[in-house]
Amino acid sequence: MTLLKCATHVVADLDDAVARYAAWMDYAVVERGLVDDGLAALWMAPAGAGRRYALMQPASGAQTFLRFVEGDVVEDYAPIRSYGWAAIELCVTDVEAVNARMMASPFEIIGPPKPLDGFAIVKPMQVKGADKEVVYLTQILAPGAEHGLPAPQSLVDRPFIMVLACPDLRAAMDWARDVLGLEVIDPVAIRYSMIAKSFDLPEGQKTEISTGRWGDHVFLEFDQYPQGACPRPRIEGQLPPGVAITTMEHPDFARLSPHWAVPPAPRQGLLYQGRRTGMLLTPEGALLEVIEA
């Protein structure tokens, strides 16, 4: 089982976001509600209390979810330009079939299907939604424990990697290794079209990335962002725009005790199931919600 449990997006209109992911990604709502004071405090976003949210599950039935939370629009936010959680990556069984579906959808294709430089075992594409969310849709050509990658069970399946945009890649890698206890690979320089387009990089310039895994599952990617990137703009007291939170389980809560930004407490609901949940901050200040496994 992957430790990755949920990716949380901030959206302007919850009903629109739910309809979009139901129609085009085959996700189904499994929980709805209002953000209570305790959850808003956990998220370090007190102004988010009372906002609507929905938890959605992929057609495969996998227990890794997408969560949408209503928030105010941050006008100067642009995707793939600031530090923090930059994108979610969903595994798919057939990226060409997904591309054909996306061509008819309200999602904007910002990267058509093509092999990933340096990683022949995956074939991704990228889309952007109405709330400026960036979603990678990736066919895994060589699933299994050797590469730490899943075998999807539905055309569009679960989030399997969360992408963190870093001002200092090696600091993020050290943090993931030392705090979370992940196995982190040495940086690899690749031609990264999303970052190259966003920052208008010179032809051929490469970007360093790394990945983090626990056991047989890779679930975090760390991207070194170039000059011109900035801290994520946000409205005081609310969640940051775009991908706001990554949620993971951790089997060794004791190692996290010196690092909590918000100490753990039991939380109810389908995602938490009464387990203790706390908040960590990555070196970039991104929110990493951690549930006791």
PAMARMAR-741033 format. One line per 5 residues: their letters; for each residue x, y, z negated of N, C-alpha, C. Coordinates in steps of 0.05 Angstrom, whole numbers, plus 5000, padded with zeros to 4 digits. Each point is the difference from the previous one (the first is absolute). Example, Ala and Ser with C-alpha at 12.3 -4.5 7.8 and 13.67 -1.06 7.14 Angstrom:
as	5264/4886/4844/4982/5024/5000/5018/5024/5000  4993/5021/5014/5016/5024/4999/4985/5022/4986
% end
This chain:
mtllk	5017/4976/5000/4983/5024/5000/5017/5025/5000  4993/5019/5017/5015/5026/5001/4993/5016/4975  5019/5016/4991/4995/5018/4977/4984/5025/5009  4999/5005/5026/4985/5023/5010/4970/4995/4997  4986/5019/4987/4971/4996/4995/4982/5021/5014
cathv	5010/5024/5004/4981/5020/5011/5016/5024/5010  4988/5013/5021/5010/5026/5010/4976/5019/4998  5005/5024/4988/4979/5019/4996/5005/5025/5018  4979/5006/5016/5000/5024/5017/4981/5020/4989  5007/5026/5003/4982/5022/4994/4985/5007/5026
vadld	4974/5002/4998/4984/5006/5024/4981/5023/4994  4992/5014/5021/4982/5023/4997/4971/4991/4996  4992/4978/5013/4973/4991/4999/5001/4969/4997  4992/4990/4976/5002/4972/4995/4984/4983/5019  4975/5009/5006/4983/4984/5017/5012/4997/5028
davar	5012/5022/5010/5012/4998/5027/5024/4981/5000  5016/5001/4979/5024/4983/4999/4991/4971/4998  4981/4994/4983/4991/4972/4997/4988/4990/5026  4984/5016/5014/4989/4992/5025/5021/4994/5021  5021/5017/5000/5022/4997/5020/5015/4974/4996
yaawm	5006/4994/4975/5016/4975/4995/4983/4975/5002  4974/5003/4995/4982/4977/5003/4997/4994/5030  4996/5020/5016/4994/4996/5029/5025/4991/5015  5023/5011/4994/5023/4996/5017/5022/4983/4988  5000/4997/4973/5020/4983/4987/4988/4975/4987
dyavv	4973/4998/5001/4986/4977/4989/5003/4998/4969  5003/5022/4987/5001/5001/4971/4972/5003/4989  4996/4988/4976/4973/5001/4987/5003/5012/4972  4980/5016/4993/5000/5012/4973/4994/4979/4979  5017/4998/4980/4996/4981/4978/4995/5014/4973
erglv	5005/5026/4999/4995/5015/4976/4997/5029/5007  4981/5014/4987/4997/5029/5002/4997/5011/4972  5007/5026/4998/4996/5012/4974/5010/5029/5000  5001/5011/4976/5011/5026/4995/5025/4998/4983  5020/5016/5006/5025/5000/4985/4994/5010/4972
ddgla	5005/4983/4980/4994/5009/4972/5024/5016/4989  4997/5011/4977/5021/5017/4988/5026/4983/4995  4996/4975/4992/5024/4984/4995/5016/4994/5025  4986/4994/5021/5013/4995/5026/5013/5025/5011  4987/5023/4997/5012/5025/5009/5025/5006/4984
alwma	5000/4994/4974/5024/5004/4984/5022/4982/5008  4993/4974/5006/5021/4981/5009/5012/5010/5025  4984/5012/5018/5011/5010/5026/5013/5027/4998  5000/5012/4976/5012/5026/4995/4986/5021/5018  4974/4996/5003/4984/5017/5017/4973/5006/4986
pagag	5001/5016/4979/4975/5005/4984/4977/5012/5015  5007/5015/5021/4978/5013/5016/4987/4979/5018  5010/4976/5001/4988/4979/5016/4977/4986/4986  4996/5005/4974/4979/4987/4985/4973/5007/5013  4983/4980/5002/4973/5004/5012/4999/4997/5030
rryal	5023/4997/5013/5000/4996/5030/4992/4972/5007  4988/4997/5023/4991/4973/5009/5024/4984/5011  4999/4974/4996/5020/4982/5012/4986/4975/5010  5014/4986/5018/4991/4974/5009/5025/4982/5003  4996/4975/4992/5021/4980/5003/4991/4981/5023
mqpas	5018/4996/5020/4993/4984/5023/5020/4976/5003  4989/4978/5010/5015/4975/5002/5001/4991/5029  5022/4989/5010/5001/4991/5028/4983/4976/5004  4994/4995/5026/4982/4977/5008/5011/4973/4991  5027/4999/4997/5012/4974/4991/4992/4992/4972
gaqtf	4991/5020/4984/4994/4995/4972/5025/5002/4982  5022/5010/5011/5024/5004/4984/4995/5019/4978  5013/4995/4977/4997/5017/4976/5019/5023/5000  5005/5012/5022/5015/5025/5003/4982/5020/5014  4996/5023/4989/4978/5017/5007/5009/5027/5011
lrfve	4981/5013/5013/5002/5029/5006/4980/5014/4982  5008/5023/4989/4982/5016/4983/5000/5028/5011  4976/5011/5003/4997/5027/5009/4988/5017/4978  5011/5023/4995/4991/5019/4979/4996/5027/5013  4977/5012/4994/4995/5026/5011/5017/5022/4987
gdvve	5009/5018/5016/5016/5023/4990/4998/5023/5019  5008/5023/4991/4999/5024/5016/5022/4999/5022  4994/5012/5023/5020/5000/5022/5023/5019/4993  5024/4990/5004/5024/5016/4997/5009/5009/5028  4994/5025/5006/5002/5010/5028/5028/4997/5011
dyapi	5021/5004/4984/5027/5000/5010/5014/4973/4999  4984/4979/4994/5011/4973/5000/5001/4989/5028  5023/4989/5008/5004/4987/5025/5013/4973/4995  4990/4978/5012/5011/4974/4995/5028/4997/5012  5015/4982/4988/5028/4995/5009/5017/5025/4999
rsygw	4996/5016/4980/5016/5025/4997/5010/5004/4971  4988/4986/4981/5006/5005/4972/5008/4975/4986  5012/5003/4976/5008/4977/4985/4977/4987/4985  5002/4975/4995/4979/4985/4986/4990/4977/5017  4977/4989/4994/4989/4978/5016/4991/5010/5027
aaiel	5014/4991/5020/4996/5011/5027/4979/4985/5016  4998/4974/4996/4982/4983/5016/4995/4974/4987  4978/4987/5008/4995/4972/4993/5004/4984/5025  5008/4975/4995/5004/4981/5022/4982/4976/4996  4982/4996/5020/4982/4977/4999/5010/4979/5019
cvtdv	4998/4975/4992/5008/4978/5018/4976/4993/5018  5006/4993/5025/4979/4993/5019/5008/4975/5015  4980/4986/5011/5007/4975/5014/5008/5005/5029  4990/5022/5012/5004/5005/5029/5001/5030/5004  5023/5012/5001/5002/5029/5001/4990/5011/5027
eavna	5001/4985/5021/4990/5010/5025/4969/5001/4999  4988/4981/4988/4971/5001/4996/4992/5023/4982  5015/5004/4979/4995/5023/4982/5003/5026/5015  5021/5002/5017/5004/5024/5016/4976/5006/5018  4989/4979/5013/4976/5004/5017/4977/5010/4983
rmmas	4997/4989/4976/4979/5010/4982/5004/5029/4992  5024/5007/4994/5006/5027/4991/4996/5021/5022  5004/4991/5025/4996/5019/5023/4971/5009/5001  4982/4983/4990/4971/5007/5001/4991/5013/4973  5018/5003/4981/4993/5008/4973/5005/5030/4996
pfeii	4992/5010/4976/5006/5028/4994/5029/5003/4990  5015/4978/4996/5028/5002/4992/5016/5009/5024  5020/5018/4995/5018/5009/5021/5024/4981/5000  5006/4989/5024/5024/4983/5002/5024/5018/5002  5018/4999/4981/5024/5017/5000/5025/4984/5006
gppkp	4997/4974/5002/5021/4982/5008/4989/4975/5011  5002/4995/5027/4989/4976/5011/5017/4975/4992  4989/4976/5004/5015/4976/4992/5026/4998/5014  5021/4994/4985/5026/4994/5011/5017/4987/4979  5021/4984/5008/5017/4988/4980/5014/5021/4984
ldgfa	5006/4994/4975/5014/5018/4982/5029/4997/5002  5014/5022/5006/5029/5000/5003/5013/4987/4975  5016/4979/5005/5015/4987/4979/4984/4979/4985  4974/4997/5006/4983/4980/4986/4983/4986/5020  5011/4981/5014/4986/4986/5022/4977/4983/4990
ivkpm	4998/4996/4974/4979/4982/4989/4973/5014/4996  4999/5026/5006/4974/5015/4998/4995/5017/5024  4975/5005/5006/4992/5017/5022/4978/5019/4990  5007/5025/4993/4981/5018/4988/4988/5020/5021  4978/5012/4991/4990/5024/5012/4992/5019/4977
qvkga	4993/5025/5007/4994/5019/4979/4976/5017/5009  4982/5005/4981/4977/5018/5005/4998/5020/4978  4985/5022/5006/4994/5020/4980/4970/5004/4998  4990/5001/4976/4971/5003/4995/4992/5029/4996  4974/5004/4997/4988/5027/4998/5010/5014/4975
dkevv	5009/4986/4980/5011/5013/4975/5030/5001/5001  5011/4999/5024/5029/5003/5004/5016/4976/4988  4985/4978/4995/5014/4976/4990/5014/4986/5023  5024/4991/4994/5015/4985/5020/5000/4970/4992  4991/4984/5020/4998/4971/4995/5017/4985/5021
yltqi	5019/4984/4991/5014/4982/5018/4985/4974/5002  4996/4990/5024/4986/4975/5005/5020/4981/5012  5008/4979/4986/5024/4985/5007/4994/4971/5004  5007/4990/5024/4999/4971/5004/5026/4988/4991  4999/4979/4984/5023/4987/4989/5006/4975/5017
lapga	5022/5001/5014/5007/4978/5019/5013/4977/4987  5011/5004/4976/5014/4978/4985/4993/5002/4971  4975/4992/4993/4992/5001/4971/5015/4979/4984  4999/5003/4974/5011/4980/4982/5019/5011/4980  5008/4983/4981/5016/5009/4977/5028/5010/5009
ehglp	5011/4988/5022/5027/5009/5008/5001/5029/5005  4980/5012/5012/5000/5028/5006/4983/5016/4980  4985/4986/4983/4984/5014/4980/4975/5012/5011  4990/4989/5023/4977/5012/5013/4976/4981/5001  4976/5010/4998/4976/4983/4999/4991/4991/5028
apqsl	4982/4980/5000/4986/4992/5024/4971/5010/4997  4992/5021/5015/4973/5011/4997/4979/4980/5007  4976/5003/4987/4978/4981/5003/4976/5013/5014  5002/5025/5007/4979/5014/5015/5013/5019/5019  4985/5009/5020/5012/5017/5021/5014/5024/4987
vdrpf	4987/5014/4981/5013/5020/4984/4998/4990/4971  5023/4995/4988/5000/4988/4974/5010/5021/4979  5013/4991/4979/5005/5016/4977/5024/5019/5003  5002/5020/4983/5025/5015/4998/5022/4980/4991  5023/5001/5013/5021/4982/4992/5026/5015/4994
imvla	5002/5025/5010/5023/5017/4993/4990/5029/4997  5011/5013/4979/4996/5029/4997/5026/5014/5006  4998/5023/5014/5023/5014/5010/5005/5025/4983  5023/5002/4989/5008/5023/4983/5020/5017/5015  4993/5026/5003/5018/5019/5012/5018/5012/4979
cpdlr	5026/4999/5005/5020/5006/4979/5018/5023/5008  5006/5018/4982/5022/5020/5005/5027/4988/4996  5002/4978/4983/5025/4987/4995/4995/4970/4999  5005/4987/5023/4993/4972/5003/5014/4983/4979  5025/5005/4994/5014/4982/4981/4991/5004/4972
aamdw	4991/5024/4993/4988/5004/4973/4974/4984/4998  4984/5000/5021/4975/4985/4999/5006/4970/4998  5020/4991/5015/5007/4971/4999/5010/4993/4972  5017/5016/4989/5010/4995/4973/4977/4998/4980  4981/5019/5002/4977/5000/4982/4983/4975/5003
ardvl	4995/4992/5024/4984/4975/5004/5015/4976/4989  5026/5000/5003/5015/4977/4990/5002/5001/4969  5006/5023/4989/5006/5002/4971/4974/5001/4984  4980/5014/5009/4976/5003/4984/4980/4977/5006  4995/4995/5025/4980/4979/5007/5011/4972/5001
glevi	5027/4998/5003/5012/4974/5002/4997/4987/5027  4997/5016/5022/4996/4989/5026/5027/4993/5013  4999/4982/5019/5022/4994/5017/4999/5020/5023  5021/5016/5004/5000/5022/5019/5022/4995/5021  4993/5001/5025/5020/4995/5021/5017/5025/5005
dpvai	5024/4996/5011/5017/5022/5007/4986/5016/5022  5005/5027/5001/4987/5016/5021/5007/4991/5028  4979/5002/5017/5003/4994/5029/4992/5025/5015  5016/5008/5020/4994/5023/5017/4985/4991/5025  4976/5011/5004/4984/4992/5023/4990/5025/5015
rysmi	4991/4995/5025/4985/5021/5014/4971/5000/4991  4992/5021/4986/4975/5001/4986/4983/5022/5013  4982/4991/5018/4986/5019/5017/4982/5019/4985  4987/4991/4978/4982/5017/4985/5015/5024/4988  5023/4994/4988/5015/5021/4987/5013/5018/5021
aksfd	5010/4988/5022/5013/5015/5021/4980/5020/5012  4975/4992/5005/4980/5018/5011/4993/5022/4981  4996/4993/4975/4991/5019/4980/5021/5022/4995  5025/4992/5001/5021/5020/4994/5015/5009/5025  4991/4992/5023/5012/5008/5026/5030/4994/4999
lpegq	5007/4975/4993/5028/4993/4998/5013/4996/5027  5026/5004/5002/5014/4995/5026/4997/4972/5010  4999/4996/5026/4998/4974/5012/5022/4981/4989  4992/4977/4991/5020/4980/4991/5007/5002/4971  4991/5022/4986/5007/5002/4971/4984/4978/4985
kteis	5014/4987/4982/4988/4978/4985/4993/5009/4971  4983/4984/4988/4991/5005/4972/5007/4975/4984  5010/5005/4976/5006/4978/4982/4975/4992/4985  4996/4973/4998/4978/4990/4984/5010/4976/4983  4985/4994/4979/5006/4976/4985/4973/4988/4992
tgrwg	5000/4976/4989/4975/4987/4991/5005/4988/4972  4978/4997/4985/5001/4987/4974/4982/4977/4999  5008/4978/4987/4984/4976/4998/5001/4989/4972  4980/4984/4994/4999/4984/4975/4994/4972/5009  5018/4982/4995/4996/4972/5008/4999/4998/5030
dhvfl	4978/4989/5010/4996/4995/5028/4986/5022/5015  4996/5023/4988/4984/5021/5012/5014/5027/5001  5005/5010/5024/5007/5028/5004/4975/5017/4998  5001/5021/4984/4975/5017/4998/5006/5030/4998  5025/5008/4999/5006/5028/5001/5021/5006/5021
efdqy	4996/5022/5014/5020/5010/5019/5008/5028/4992  5026/5006/5001/5011/5026/4993/5012/5012/5025  4991/5024/5007/5009/5014/5024/5016/5025/4991  5023/5004/5012/5015/5024/4995/4989/5022/5018  4989/5021/4989/4989/5022/5016/5021/5020/5006
pqgac	4999/5013/5023/5021/5019/5008/4996/5028/4988  5019/5017/5006/4996/5028/4992/4975/5011/5012  4986/5017/4986/4975/5010/5009/4976/4988/4985  5004/4977/4988/4980/4988/4983/4998/5017/4974  4977/4997/4986/4995/5017/4977/4984/4984/4979
prpri	4998/5009/4976/4982/4988/4981/4971/5001/5010  4983/4981/4992/4973/4998/5009/4984/5024/4989  4987/5016/5017/4983/5022/4990/4975/4987/4987  4989/5013/4980/4977/4989/4986/4985/5022/4986  4975/4995/4993/4984/5018/4984/5004/4993/4971
egqlp	5006/5019/4983/5005/4996/4972/4978/4983/4987  5008/4979/4987/4981/4984/4985/4987/4978/5016  5005/4999/5027/4988/4979/5017/5022/4981/5009  4991/4977/5011/5018/4982/5013/5013/5013/5024  5025/4992/5007/5012/5010/5024/4985/4990/5025
pgvai	5000/5016/5021/4986/4991/5025/5014/4977/5013  4985/4988/5019/5011/4977/5014/4999/4975/4983  5021/4984/5002/5002/4976/4983/5009/5010/4973  4983/4998/4980/5005/5012/4974/5013/4981/4980  4992/4975/5001/5008/4981/4979/5005/4973/5013
ttmeh	5022/4987/4991/5004/4971/5005/4995/4986/4973  4985/4978/5002/4994/4984/4976/5013/4972/5003  5015/4992/4980/5013/4973/5000/4995/4987/4973  5003/4974/5000/5002/4985/4975/5029/4997/4993  5006/4996/4975/5028/4994/4992/4999/4979/4978
pdfar	5016/4978/5004/5000/4978/4981/5018/5005/4975  5014/5022/4999/5019/5005/4978/4995/5028/4990  4978/5004/4986/4993/5027/4990/5021/5011/4981  5014/4982/4985/5019/5010/4980/5022/5016/5013  5009/4994/5023/5022/5014/5013/4991/5029/5008
lsphw	4974/5004/5002/4990/5027/5008/4996/5019/4977  5002/4990/4975/4992/5016/4977/5015/5027/4997  5026/5002/5008/5012/5027/4997/4993/5019/5022  4985/4992/5020/4997/5016/5025/4972/5010/5005  4981/4995/4982/4972/5008/5006/4997/5030/5001
avppa	4987/5010/5021/4991/5028/5001/4973/5002/4985  4983/4979/5002/4976/4997/4984/5000/4972/4989  5001/4997/4974/5002/4973/4988/4976/4983/5007  5003/4974/5001/4979/4982/5008/4978/4997/4979  4976/4996/5010/4976/4995/4984/4982/4982/5016
prqgl	4982/4984/4988/4982/4983/5015/4981/5017/5018  4996/4990/5024/4982/5013/5019/4980/4979/5010  4975/5009/5004/4979/4982/5010/4996/5004/5030  4986/4982/5012/4995/5001/5029/5012/4977/5015  4992/4997/5025/5009/4977/5016/5030/4999/5003
lyqgr	5013/5023/5004/5029/5002/5004/5015/4993/4975  4990/5010/4977/5016/4998/4975/4992/4976/4983  4975/4992/4999/4990/4977/4986/5008/4999/4971  4999/5024/4987/5005/5002/4972/5029/5000/4992  5018/4999/5019/5029/4998/4994/5012/5028/4995
rtgml	5022/5000/4985/5014/5025/4995/5011/5011/5026  4997/5026/5003/5010/5014/5024/5012/5026/4993  5024/5006/5010/5013/5025/4995/5010/5012/5026  5012/5024/4998/5009/5015/5023/5030/5005/4998  5014/4993/5022/5028/5007/5004/5001/5022/5021
ltpeg	5022/5015/5000/5006/5019/5021/5026/4992/5013  4999/4997/5027/5025/4995/5015/5018/5024/4998  5025/4998/5009/5018/5023/4999/4989/5024/5016  4983/4995/5019/4988/5021/5016/4975/5012/4987  4992/4988/4977/4976/5009/4987/4975/4987/5009
allev	5002/4979/5017/4976/4986/5010/4988/4982/4978  4974/4997/5001/4986/4985/4979/5000/4970/5006  5011/4985/4981/5000/4971/5002/4985/4989/4976  4975/4991/5005/4983/4989/4979/5007/4970/4997  5005/4992/4974/5009/4973/4995/4981/4986/4981
iea	4990/4977/5009/4982/4983/4985/5016/4976/4988  4995/4994/4975/5014/4977/4988/4991/4974/5014  5019/4985/5010/4993/4975/5014/4996/4977/4979
% end
